[in-house]
Amino acid sequence: MTIDWAALGSVFGVSLVVTVVLVGLFTLGVAGLSRRERAAARGGSATAAVTGAYVCFAACAAAVAYGIRLIVA
């Protein structure tokens, strides 16, 4: 049995990058929702922040769905 170290390194690198990007997107989504809370407390609205947060959450959900599709197929 031999190990293809190049393939293993490639899988590790791609999974590390995707993980960091997904965590970053989710963090931006949470930050956008917290801006809405701060704006509501001050009597304003933060529609751009909320829209951005929902886009970030949708991108996270799409990436997770794509990953599940890859596993199942």
N, C-alpha and C positions, 0 to 999 in steps of 0.2 A: 504494500500500500504506500503510495506516495502522496504528498501534499503539494498542491499547486499554490505556492506561497504568493505568487502574483495575484491570483484570483482571490485568495483569502484577504490579502491586503486591500484589494479593490473593493470587496464587499464591506470590509471594515470602514474604509474611508467614506464610501457613499452613505453607509448607515449613520456614521458619525455626523456628516454634513446634514443629512435629512433630519436627524434628531435635533440638532441645534437650530435649524430653520423652523421646525414645527414648534419647538419650545418658544422661540422668539416670536412667532406669529401669535401664539396663544397669549404670551405676555403682553403684546401690543393690544390684543383684544381686551384683556382685563384692564389694562391702563385706559383704554378708550371708554370702557364702562365706568371706571372710577371718575373720569373727567365729567361724565354725565351727572354723576351723583354730586360732585362739587358744584357744577353749574346749577343744578336744581336747588341746592342749598342757598346759592346766591341769587336765585330768582331768574336765572337765564336758561338758555338751552344750548346744548352741544350736539347738534344734529350731525355735524361732520364727524365728530369723534365716535358717535354711536354707529354711524354708517360704516366707518372704518373698522370698528370693533366687529360688527357683523360680517364684514368681508373677511377679516382675519379668521373668525370662527368658521366661516364657510370654507375657506381654504384649508383649514386644519381638518375639517370633516371630509373634504374631498380627498385629501392625501391619505387619511385613514381608510376611507372606502376603497381607494385605489390599491393600497397595500393589502387589504383583505381580498380584493379581487385577484391580485397576483398570487396570494397564497392558495386560494380556492381553485384557481384555474390550473 
